[in-house]
Amino acid sequence: MAALTKREFTELALDGSNYLTWALDVEIYLTSTELQNTIIADSTSDAAQKAKALIFLRHHLNHDLKNEYLTEKDPYILWKSLKDRFDQQISLVLPQAQYDWLNLRFQDYKSVTEYNSVLHKIVSQLKLCEQEVSDKDLIEKTLSTFHASNLVLQQQYRAKNYTQHAELISALLVAEKHNQLLMRNHNARPIGSAPAPEAHNVAQSSNTRGGRGRGRGRGRGRGTSRGGRNGGNKNHNSRNKQRQPKHQGQPSSSNNHSGQQQACYRCGCTGHWSRTCRTPKHLVEAYQQMMKRDKTQPKNESHHVALPEANALVNADDDDLMKYELEDFGDQE
């Protein structure tokens, strides 16, 4: 890796497969260092310039290839020997480049950039083989290989009479970009459908519905406060109590369920709250009297005596309850 970093370009391969590009790189570099005269016949360069050119050539040869020309001390002789040996690469590269040129079609590529890259690669191979390709040839190759469905588009480009291939490629790139934007807008939503509402419009409409419909939003808060002062809807207040956080001392749903299993302090029965107790008044009074009487008894007996008697009174037959209620009604009259 260290030797590769010191080289200005890739070394010449042992089989000479990259001789055409290697020879071009060598000529460019020697010209930049004013050593181009060292690789021509009847060179007027001095010994120091020839030594520098020879070191450069040997440094960019394959290791085995360098050993084959180990005794060469003149850069011109080394250059000529390599050219005579690998110059037949032109006859190998040219047929393939010509075949690729004949079979190149614009319609075979998905994008203009991809087609243009392949086109210039083939043209470069042809130029290395001393085959010149003009802009007129490039324009004709591009326009004549359009897809058959783009016949009208091809005629429009021909009518513009482009003289440089770069201008035609620029026009094709712009048209391709516009087509992509057109297809993106077309596929954004079905034809005839309304555009999707923006995010802030959705939020605004939801807030409007919450303030006007079903007592939600700000209106619900005002209604709740008035109802709390004036004895409003009980279900409404109970829902507000359930929504309060637990740290404020309000019982949760599990506590509410367990609280219904405790005895009602009015009648001593279970299964309901004291505020929803529907036990007749005379039974409540009887239970309260028993509770007062039990307070005078020992603590270990009061609870066991009060609860069975209260339950017995509450579990009386409906006929007895109706009888007691009718008698009370008659006494009041």
Secondary structure, DSSP 8 states (H G I E B T S, - for coil): -HHHHHSSS--B-TT-TTHHHHHHHHHHHHHHTT-GGGGSTT----HHHHHHHHHHHHHTB-HHHHHHTTT---HHHHHHHHHHHHTTHHHHHHHHHHHHHHT--GGG-SSHHHHHHHHHHHHHHHHHTT----HHHHHHHHHHTS-GGGHHHHHHHHHT--SSHHHHHHHHHHHHHHHHHHHHHHTSS-TT------HHHHHHHHHHHHHHSTT-THHHHHHHHHHHHHT--HHHHHHHHHHS-GGGT---HHHHHHHTTS--TTT--SSS-GGG----HHHHHHHHHHHHHHHTS-HHHHHHHHHHHHHHHHTS-HHHHHHHHHHHHHHH-
